[in-house]
Amino acid sequence: MNAIFVLAVLVSAYSVIGAVGGKAAVKPDLVILSINAPSTFSNGVPTMVNVTTKNQGDKFAGASTTRLNAYGLQYSAVPSLAAGATYISSFIVTCNNGGNNSSIFTLYGNADIYNNVLESNEGNNQLSIQRSCV
């Protein structure tokens, strides 16, 4: 009986030392994998944009929110994602070139905009692309 108790204490002590010993904790890591949009938008015409959120971390990520910023802010609920899983959010963007023949605009995608998920890297949640509006 004493041998089993000692073994359990050693395993517990090893786990605590391993966690405190400087190894990075295994966590989820949400990123915007891609923003799929046509290279050219027609002025005033609603156009679908798909934003792919990925959990590139090593642990399950709880539900979060992805935001697209392009001619206004739009939000999409993202369900919980297993490690390596992705989720595609669809948004409608209507560009406005302000009466010019054409203009360039930027679409910004942000994963976990409200910081609901404790991630291994909180600084890699944004991706941006540029497109033209004619």
Buried (B, 14 or more C-beta within 10 A) or exposed (E): EEEEEEEEEEEEEEEEEEEEEEEEEEBBBBBBBBBEBEEEBEBEEEBEBBBBBBBBBBBBBBEBBBBBBBBEEBBBEBEBBEBEBBBBBEBEBBBEBEEEEEBEBEBBBBBBBEEBBEBBEEEBBBBEBEBBBE
